[in-house]
Amino acid sequence: MAADMQGKVCVVTGANSGIGKETALGLARLGATVVLVCRSQERGAAALAEIEQQSGNDSVSLLVADFSSQRQVRRVAAAFRQQFDRLDVLVNNAALSRRHRAVTEDGVELTLVVNHLAPFLLTNLLLDRLKASAPARVVTVSSAAHKGAEINFADLQGEQSYATFGFGAYSQSKLANVLFTYELARRLEGTGVTANCLHPGVVATAIFRDTPLWLRVGLTLARPFILGSAQGADTVLYLATAPEVAEVSGRYFEKRKPVQSSPLSYDTEVARRLWEVSEALTTASGPAAVGD
């Protein structure tokens, strides 16, 4: 059962389409104040108008940031902090998959940045708002793709190998989401802020639009057997709102149920090391990741 979200402030990243948009719509229908974080002003504004119309909730706003830029992540966090003194739910949803390796303006591999470092940075920049609003929740969208991955600290950014159409980088970033969630939950013990992650199912979204033509054709043919975005958002909304998981933290969910993630995801030493590397990669080009 979902809670009444009246008076709650929720942030959803990657909210102009797919799972993010459906999550934002669901939260708006429950009465929450919803902040959409989108890469495009135009697409974000269109999503905002649609969410307001479908939900009947006009407490929806838009912040624009390209998550490949740490500067823009910091800017959107600062803008949120100026507008809101509380944050009840943060949904880290924005993600991408790229066939060819690319490097961001900060000199870091693109998939790692958008899928892991950006939510790592944004969450840390907003932690004080979350703690001040406790009980509060951080929900991060991972993927079952993490189960075949490892964190290759010797080649974290794929400089030596970026094979299989970038799927290795994508899988590693999804494992990073799980490790980040578990380590965050440990660090938040006693604060009233929970951190959970999930596999949304195999969902028909645009995340794999940069894959080879043959794979896109295969995905198109498989579409009747693939979940829609609303179905993909179901577990996200459950973790963001359901009273029965209000005190559950540090878990990986699928179809609203806590399930086992990969064995490597429970390695606390790997999680600690990844956190330290992530701090280093997000503080090199700006203020410390834990404040503004």
C-alpha positions as YAML, in Angstrom:
chain: A
units: angstrom
residues:
- id: 1
  name: MET
  ca: [0.00, 0.00, 0.00]
- id: 2
  name: ALA
  ca: [1.34, 3.42, -0.94]
- id: 3
  name: ALA
  ca: [1.28, 6.24, 1.56]
- id: 4
  name: ASP
  ca: [-0.35, 9.62, 1.09]
- id: 5
  name: MET
  ca: [2.56, 11.77, -0.05]
- id: 6
  name: GLN
  ca: [1.00, 15.15, 0.72]
- id: 7
  name: GLY
  ca: [3.67, 17.49, 2.06]
- id: 8
  name: LYS
  ca: [6.51, 15.26, 0.89]
- id: 9
  name: VAL
  ca: [9.21, 16.59, -1.46]
- id: 10
  name: CYS
  ca: [10.55, 14.09, -3.97]
- id: 11
  name: VAL
  ca: [13.33, 14.35, -6.55]
- id: 12
  name: VAL
  ca: [13.36, 12.05, -9.58]
- id: 13
  name: THR
  ca: [16.30, 12.09, -11.98]
- id: 14
  name: GLY
  ca: [15.94, 11.17, -15.64]
- id: 15
  name: ALA
  ca: [12.28, 12.12, -15.32]
- id: 16
  name: ASN
  ca: [11.41, 13.22, -18.85]
- id: 17
  name: SER
  ca: [10.70, 9.70, -20.14]
- id: 18
  name: GLY
  ca: [10.49, 6.01, -19.29]
- id: 19
  name: ILE
  ca: [10.70, 4.78, -15.72]
- id: 20
  name: GLY
  ca: [11.62, 8.21, -14.37]
- id: 21
  name: LYS
  ca: [8.59, 9.90, -15.89]
- id: 22
  name: GLU
  ca: [6.23, 7.17, -14.66]
- id: 23
  name: THR
  ca: [7.76, 7.40, -11.19]
- id: 24
  name: ALA
  ca: [7.30, 11.16, -11.11]
- id: 25
  name: LEU
  ca: [3.71, 10.78, -12.32]
- id: 26
  name: GLY
  ca: [2.98, 8.19, -9.63]
- id: 27
  name: LEU
  ca: [4.39, 10.41, -6.89]
- id: 28
  name: ALA
  ca: [2.44, 13.41, -8.19]
- id: 29
  name: ARG
  ca: [-0.78, 11.38, -8.18]
- id: 30
  name: LEU
  ca: [-0.13, 10.62, -4.50]
- id: 31
  name: GLY
  ca: [0.06, 14.34, -3.77]
- id: 32
  name: ALA
  ca: [3.82, 14.80, -3.46]
- id: 33
  name: THR
  ca: [5.74, 17.88, -4.46]
- id: 34
  name: VAL
  ca: [7.83, 16.45, -7.29]
- id: 35
  name: VAL
  ca: [11.04, 17.87, -8.72]
- id: 36
  name: LEU
  ca: [11.95, 16.51, -12.13]
- id: 37
  name: VAL
  ca: [15.66, 16.51, -12.98]
- id: 38
  name: CYS
  ca: [16.05, 16.27, -16.75]
- id: 39
  name: ARG
  ca: [18.85, 16.80, -19.26]
- id: 40
  name: SER
  ca: [16.72, 18.77, -21.73]
- id: 41
  name: GLN
  ca: [14.71, 21.89, -20.89]
- id: 42
  name: GLU
  ca: [12.33, 21.22, -23.77]
- id: 43
  name: ARG
  ca: [11.67, 17.55, -23.02]
- id: 44
  name: GLY
  ca: [11.57, 18.22, -19.29]
- id: 45
  name: ALA
  ca: [8.99, 20.98, -19.71]
- id: 46
  name: ALA
  ca: [6.86, 18.69, -21.88]
- id: 47
  name: ALA
  ca: [7.02, 15.94, -19.25]
- id: 48
  name: LEU
  ca: [6.16, 18.41, -16.50]
- id: 49
  name: ALA
  ca: [3.07, 19.63, -18.37]
- id: 50
  name: GLU
  ca: [1.94, 16.06, -19.01]
- id: 51
  name: ILE
  ca: [2.46, 15.02, -15.38]
- id: 52
  name: GLU
  ca: [0.54, 18.03, -14.10]
- id: 53
  name: GLN
  ca: [-2.32, 17.34, -16.50]
- id: 54
  name: GLN
  ca: [-2.55, 13.62, -15.75]
- id: 55
  name: SER
  ca: [-2.12, 13.92, -11.98]
- id: 56
  name: GLY
  ca: [-4.07, 17.10, -11.32]
- id: 57
  name: ASN
  ca: [-1.11, 18.16, -9.16]
- id: 58
  name: ASP
  ca: [0.52, 21.50, -9.94]
- id: 59
  name: SER
  ca: [3.27, 21.07, -7.34]
- id: 60
  name: VAL
  ca: [5.67, 19.81, -9.98]
- id: 61
  name: SER
  ca: [8.84, 21.65, -10.94]
- id: 62
  name: LEU
  ca: [11.80, 21.17, -13.26]
- id: 63
  name: LEU
  ca: [15.55, 21.40, -12.79]
- id: 64
  name: VAL
  ca: [17.83, 20.90, -15.79]
- id: 65
  name: ALA
  ca: [21.20, 19.14, -15.62]
- id: 66
  name: ASP
  ca: [23.30, 16.98, -17.90]
- id: 67
  name: PHE
  ca: [24.59, 14.26, -15.60]
- id: 68
  name: SER
  ca: [27.74, 13.88, -17.67]
- id: 69
  name: SER
  ca: [28.87, 17.18, -16.12]
- id: 70
  name: GLN
  ca: [29.80, 17.33, -12.44]
- id: 71
  name: ARG
  ca: [29.49, 21.08, -12.67]
- id: 72
  name: GLN
  ca: [25.85, 20.73, -13.70]
- id: 73
  name: VAL
  ca: [25.13, 18.15, -10.99]
- id: 74
  name: ARG
  ca: [26.50, 20.59, -8.42]
- id: 75
  name: ARG
  ca: [24.48, 23.41, -9.95]
- id: 76
  name: VAL
  ca: [21.21, 21.46, -9.81]
- id: 77
  name: ALA
  ca: [21.88, 20.43, -6.21]
- id: 78
  name: ALA
  ca: [22.49, 24.07, -5.28]
- id: 79
  name: ALA
  ca: [19.29, 25.13, -7.08]
- id: 80
  name: PHE
  ca: [17.29, 22.50, -5.21]
- id: 81
  name: ARG
  ca: [18.76, 23.59, -1.89]
- id: 82
  name: GLN
  ca: [17.79, 27.19, -2.60]
- id: 83
  name: GLN
  ca: [14.19, 26.24, -3.35]
- id: 84
  name: PHE
  ca: [13.51, 23.51, -0.78]
- id: 85
  name: ASP
  ca: [14.46, 23.03, 2.85]
- id: 86
  name: ARG
  ca: [13.46, 19.37, 2.92]
- id: 87
  name: LEU
  ca: [13.84, 16.22, 0.81]
- id: 88
  name: ASP
  ca: [11.81, 13.13, 1.64]
- id: 89
  name: VAL
  ca: [12.58, 10.90, -1.34]
- id: 90
  name: LEU
  ca: [15.47, 10.93, -3.80]
- id: 91
  name: VAL
  ca: [15.08, 8.60, -6.78]
- id: 92
  name: ASN
  ca: [18.34, 8.07, -8.67]
- id: 93
  name: ASN
  ca: [17.05, 6.85, -12.02]
- id: 94
  name: ALA
  ca: [18.97, 8.61, -14.80]
- id: 95
  name: ALA
  ca: [21.23, 6.24, -16.75]
- id: 96
  name: LEU
  ca: [22.61, 5.49, -20.18]
- id: 97
  name: SER
  ca: [24.40, 2.80, -22.16]
- id: 98
  name: ARG
  ca: [26.90, 3.70, -24.88]
- id: 99
  name: ARG
  ca: [28.30, 1.47, -27.60]
- id: 100
  name: HIS
  ca: [31.58, 3.39, -27.88]
- id: 101
  name: ARG
  ca: [33.72, 4.77, -25.08]
- id: 102
  name: ALA
  ca: [33.46, 8.50, -24.48]
- id: 103
  name: VAL
  ca: [34.99, 10.86, -21.95]
- id: 104
  name: THR
  ca: [33.19, 13.73, -20.21]
- id: 105
  name: GLU
  ca: [34.31, 17.33, -19.72]
- id: 106
  name: ASP
  ca: [35.76, 16.17, -16.38]
- id: 107
  name: GLY
  ca: [37.95, 13.61, -18.13]
- id: 108
  name: VAL
  ca: [36.06, 10.57, -16.83]
- id: 109
  name: GLU
  ca: [34.41, 7.75, -18.80]
- id: 110
  name: LEU
  ca: [30.82, 8.66, -19.65]
- id: 111
  name: THR
  ca: [28.89, 5.55, -18.51]
- id: 112
  name: LEU
  ca: [30.62, 5.51, -15.13]
- id: 113
  name: VAL
  ca: [29.85, 9.19, -14.68]
- id: 114
  name: VAL
  ca: [26.16, 9.24, -15.60]
- id: 115
  name: ASN
  ca: [25.18, 5.91, -14.05]
- id: 116
  name: HIS
  ca: [27.26, 5.99, -10.87]
- id: 117
  name: LEU
  ca: [29.27, 9.11, -10.12]
- id: 118
  name: ALA
  ca: [26.43, 11.56, -10.81]
- id: 119
  name: PRO
  ca: [23.97, 9.88, -8.42]
- id: 120
  name: PHE
  ca: [26.80, 9.37, -5.91]
- id: 121
  name: LEU
  ca: [27.57, 13.09, -6.04]
- id: 122
  name: LEU
  ca: [23.96, 14.29, -6.05]
- id: 123
  name: THR
  ca: [23.02, 12.07, -3.11]
- id: 124
  name: ASN
  ca: [25.95, 13.30, -1.05]
- id: 125
  name: LEU
  ca: [25.19, 16.93, -1.88]
- id: 126
  name: LEU
  ca: [21.61, 16.47, -0.66]
- id: 127
  name: LEU
  ca: [22.28, 14.24, 2.35]
- id: 128
  name: ASP
  ca: [21.75, 17.01, 4.88]
- id: 129
  name: ARG
  ca: [18.30, 17.72, 3.43]
- id: 130
  name: LEU
  ca: [17.44, 14.02, 3.60]
- id: 131
  name: LYS
  ca: [18.65, 13.72, 7.20]
- id: 132
  name: ALA
  ca: [16.75, 16.85, 8.24]
- id: 133
  name: SER
  ca: [13.57, 15.37, 6.71]
- id: 134
  name: ALA
  ca: [13.91, 11.90, 8.26]
- id: 135
  name: PRO
  ca: [12.30, 9.51, 7.85]
- id: 136
  name: ALA
  ca: [13.50, 9.83, 4.27]
- id: 137
  name: ARG
  ca: [14.47, 7.46, 1.46]
- id: 138
  name: VAL
  ca: [17.05, 7.09, -1.30]
- id: 139
  name: VAL
  ca: [15.98, 4.75, -4.09]
- id: 140
  name: THR
  ca: [18.49, 3.86, -6.82]
- id: 141
  name: VAL
  ca: [17.55, 2.07, -10.02]
- id: 142
  name: SER
  ca: [20.10, -0.65, -10.75]
- id: 143
  name: SER
  ca: [19.71, -3.69, -13.01]
- id: 144
  name: ALA
  ca: [20.06, -7.46, -13.01]
- id: 145
  name: ALA
  ca: [22.92, -6.76, -15.42]
- id: 146
  name: HIS
  ca: [25.07, -6.12, -12.34]
- id: 147
  name: LYS
  ca: [25.18, -9.85, -11.61]
- id: 148
  name: GLY
  ca: [27.72, -10.57, -14.32]
- id: 149
  name: ALA
  ca: [30.01, -7.67, -13.44]
- id: 150
  name: GLU
  ca: [32.95, -6.84, -11.24]
- id: 151
  name: ILE
  ca: [34.54, -3.54, -10.31]
- id: 152
  name: ASN
  ca: [37.77, -3.45, -12.28]
- id: 153
  name: PHE
  ca: [39.75, -0.92, -10.26]
- id: 154
  name: ALA
  ca: [42.75, -1.45, -12.56]
- id: 155
  name: ASP
  ca: [40.69, -0.29, -15.54]
- id: 156
  name: LEU
  ca: [37.65, 1.38, -13.98]
- id: 157
  name: GLN
  ca: [37.15, 3.73, -16.93]
- id: 158
  name: GLY
  ca: [37.58, 1.19, -19.72]
- id: 159
  name: GLU
  ca: [40.77, 2.68, -21.10]
- id: 160
  name: GLN
  ca: [42.27, -0.75, -21.76]
- id: 161
  name: SER
  ca: [39.10, -2.58, -22.71]
- id: 162
  name: TYR
  ca: [35.66, -1.31, -23.68]
- id: 163
  name: ALA
  ca: [34.19, -4.44, -25.24]
- id: 164
  name: THR
  ca: [30.80, -5.95, -26.06]
- id: 165
  name: PHE
  ca: [29.23, -2.73, -27.29]
- id: 166
  name: GLY
  ca: [29.81, -1.04, -23.93]
- id: 167
  name: PHE
  ca: [27.73, -3.56, -22.02]
- id: 168
  name: GLY
  ca: [30.66, -4.28, -19.72]
- id: 169
  name: ALA
  ca: [30.82, -0.63, -18.70]
- id: 170
  name: TYR
  ca: [27.05, -0.58, -18.21]
- id: 171
  name: SER
  ca: [27.07, -3.74, -16.07]
- id: 172
  name: GLN
  ca: [29.94, -2.43, -13.96]
- id: 173
  name: SER
  ca: [28.05, 0.82, -13.37]
- id: 174
  name: LYS
  ca: [24.94, -1.10, -12.28]
- id: 175
  name: LEU
  ca: [27.05, -3.11, -9.82]
- id: 176
  name: ALA
  ca: [28.41, 0.20, -8.58]
- id: 177
  name: ASN
  ca: [24.81, 1.28, -7.92]
- id: 178
  name: VAL
  ca: [24.29, -1.74, -5.65]
- id: 179
  name: LEU
  ca: [27.60, -1.35, -3.84]
- id: 180
  name: PHE
  ca: [26.90, 2.37, -3.37]
- id: 181
  name: THR
  ca: [23.45, 1.62, -1.95]
- id: 182
  name: TYR
  ca: [24.76, -0.91, 0.56]
- id: 183
  name: GLU
  ca: [27.62, 1.33, 1.68]
- id: 184
  name: LEU
  ca: [25.29, 4.34, 1.90]
- id: 185
  name: ALA
  ca: [22.88, 2.33, 4.05]
- id: 186
  name: ARG
  ca: [25.71, 1.42, 6.41]
- id: 187
  name: ARG
  ca: [26.79, 5.05, 6.68]
- id: 188
  name: LEU
  ca: [23.20, 6.21, 7.28]
- id: 189
  name: GLU
  ca: [22.44, 3.80, 10.13]
- id: 190
  name: GLY
  ca: [20.66, 5.63, 12.93]
- id: 191
  name: THR
  ca: [19.80, 8.71, 10.82]
- id: 192
  name: GLY
  ca: [16.29, 7.71, 9.75]
- id: 193
  name: VAL
  ca: [17.31, 7.78, 6.08]
- id: 194
  name: THR
  ca: [17.08, 4.48, 4.20]
- id: 195
  name: ALA
  ca: [18.84, 3.46, 0.99]
- id: 196
  name: ASN
  ca: [17.60, 0.68, -1.29]
- id: 197
  name: CYS
  ca: [18.09, -0.30, -4.92]
- id: 198
  name: LEU
  ca: [16.22, -2.43, -7.41]
- id: 199
  name: HIS
  ca: [16.00, -4.21, -10.72]
- id: 200
  name: PRO
  ca: [12.98, -2.73, -12.55]
- id: 201
  name: GLY
  ca: [12.62, -5.67, -14.92]
- id: 202
  name: VAL
  ca: [13.36, -5.73, -18.63]
- id: 203
  name: VAL
  ca: [11.70, -2.48, -19.63]
- id: 204
  name: ALA
  ca: [11.06, -0.90, -23.03]
- id: 205
  name: THR
  ca: [12.95, 2.38, -22.59]
- id: 206
  name: ALA
  ca: [15.36, 4.37, -24.75]
- id: 207
  name: ILE
  ca: [18.42, 3.52, -22.64]
- id: 208
  name: PHE
  ca: [19.85, 1.12, -25.27]
- id: 209
  name: ARG
  ca: [19.23, 3.38, -28.27]
- id: 210
  name: ASP
  ca: [22.98, 3.52, -28.95]
- id: 211
  name: THR
  ca: [23.28, -0.27, -29.35]
- id: 212
  name: PRO
  ca: [23.97, -1.88, -32.76]
- id: 213
  name: LEU
  ca: [21.11, -2.05, -35.26]
- id: 214
  name: TRP
  ca: [20.76, -5.83, -35.00]
- id: 215
  name: LEU
  ca: [20.33, -5.62, -31.23]
- id: 216
  name: ARG
  ca: [17.79, -2.81, -31.51]
- id: 217
  name: VAL
  ca: [15.84, -4.89, -34.04]
- id: 218
  name: GLY
  ca: [15.92, -7.82, -31.62]
- id: 219
  name: LEU
  ca: [14.63, -5.65, -28.80]
- id: 220
  name: THR
  ca: [11.86, -4.37, -31.05]
- id: 221
  name: LEU
  ca: [10.80, -7.92, -31.91]
- id: 222
  name: ALA
  ca: [10.84, -8.81, -28.23]
- id: 223
  name: ARG
  ca: [8.77, -5.78, -27.24]
- id: 224
  name: PRO
  ca: [5.54, -7.78, -26.65]
- id: 225
  name: PHE
  ca: [7.39, -9.66, -23.91]
- id: 226
  name: ILE
  ca: [9.04, -6.59, -22.37]
- id: 227
  name: LEU
  ca: [7.56, -4.52, -19.54]
- id: 228
  name: GLY
  ca: [6.19, -1.05, -20.15]
- id: 229
  name: SER
  ca: [7.58, 1.94, -18.29]
- id: 230
  name: ALA
  ca: [4.67, 2.00, -15.83]
- id: 231
  name: GLN
  ca: [5.39, -1.61, -14.88]
- id: 232
  name: GLY
  ca: [9.09, -0.80, -14.58]
- id: 233
  name: ALA
  ca: [8.28, 2.06, -12.20]
- id: 234
  name: ASP
  ca: [6.16, -0.12, -9.91]
- id: 235
  name: THR
  ca: [8.96, -1.27, -7.58]
- id: 236
  name: VAL
  ca: [10.52, 2.21, -7.62]
- id: 237
  name: LEU
  ca: [7.26, 3.71, -6.38]
- id: 238
  name: TYR
  ca: [6.87, 0.90, -3.86]
- id: 239
  name: LEU
  ca: [10.28, 1.63, -2.32]
- id: 240
  name: ALA
  ca: [9.64, 5.38, -2.41]
- id: 241
  name: THR
  ca: [6.25, 5.31, -0.71]
- id: 242
  name: ALA
  ca: [5.16, 2.03, 0.89]
- id: 243
  name: PRO
  ca: [4.84, 2.16, 4.70]
- id: 244
  name: GLU
  ca: [5.92, -1.48, 5.03]
- id: 245
  name: VAL
  ca: [9.43, -0.70, 3.78]
- id: 246
  name: ALA
  ca: [9.83, 2.57, 5.66]
- id: 247
  name: GLU
  ca: [12.55, 1.09, 7.87]
- id: 248
  name: VAL
  ca: [14.07, -1.35, 5.38]
- id: 249
  name: SER
  ca: [17.53, -0.31, 4.22]
- id: 250
  name: GLY
  ca: [20.47, -1.76, 2.35]
- id: 251
  name: ARG
  ca: [18.45, -4.18, 0.25]
- id: 252
  name: TYR
  ca: [18.09, -5.04, -3.43]
- id: 253
  name: PHE
  ca: [14.52, -5.49, -4.70]
- id: 254
  name: GLU
  ca: [12.79, -7.07, -7.66]
- id: 255
  name: LYS
  ca: [9.01, -7.16, -8.16]
- id: 256
  name: ARG
  ca: [8.56, -5.49, -4.76]
- id: 257
  name: LYS
  ca: [10.47, -8.29, -3.02]
- id: 258
  name: PRO
  ca: [13.94, -8.16, -1.44]
- id: 259
  name: VAL
  ca: [16.16, -10.61, -3.34]
- id: 260
  name: GLN
  ca: [19.83, -11.52, -3.34]
- id: 261
  name: SER
  ca: [22.13, -9.40, -5.44]
- id: 262
  name: SER
  ca: [25.43, -10.73, -6.76]
- id: 263
  name: PRO
  ca: [27.91, -12.19, -4.23]
- id: 264
  name: LEU
  ca: [30.43, -9.46, -5.05]
- id: 265
  name: SER
  ca: [27.90, -6.75, -4.18]
- id: 266
  name: TYR
  ca: [28.13, -7.78, -0.50]
- id: 267
  name: ASP
  ca: [31.92, -7.31, -0.34]
- id: 268
  name: THR
  ca: [32.31, -4.45, 2.14]
- id: 269
  name: GLU
  ca: [35.94, -3.89, 1.22]
- id: 270
  name: VAL
  ca: [35.06, -3.43, -2.47]
- id: 271
  name: ALA
  ca: [32.25, -1.07, -1.46]
- id: 272
  name: ARG
  ca: [34.54, 0.97, 0.78]
- id: 273
  name: ARG
  ca: [37.19, 1.22, -1.91]
- id: 274
  name: LEU
  ca: [34.63, 2.20, -4.55]
- id: 275
  name: TRP
  ca: [33.31, 4.93, -2.24]
- id: 276
  name: GLU
  ca: [36.81, 6.32, -1.77]
- id: 277
  name: VAL
  ca: [37.53, 6.24, -5.52]
- id: 278
  name: SER
  ca: [34.17, 7.89, -6.20]
- id: 279
  name: GLU
  ca: [34.95, 10.63, -3.71]
- id: 280
  name: ALA
  ca: [38.27, 11.25, -5.44]
- id: 281
  name: LEU
  ca: [36.68, 11.36, -8.89]
- id: 282
  name: THR
  ca: [33.95, 13.77, -7.78]
- id: 283
  name: THR
  ca: [36.08, 16.17, -5.76]
- id: 284
  name: ALA
  ca: [38.80, 16.70, -8.33]
- id: 285
  name: SER
  ca: [36.83, 19.31, -10.26]
- id: 286
  name: GLY
  ca: [34.88, 21.12, -7.57]
- id: 287
  name: PRO
  ca: [33.85, 21.48, -3.92]
- id: 288
  name: ALA
  ca: [33.77, 18.42, -1.67]
- id: 289
  name: ALA
  ca: [31.06, 15.93, -2.53]
- id: 290
  name: VAL
  ca: [29.52, 16.15, 0.92]
- id: 291
  name: GLY
  ca: [28.60, 19.82, 0.88]
- id: 292
  name: ASP
  ca: [28.16, 22.89, -1.26]
...
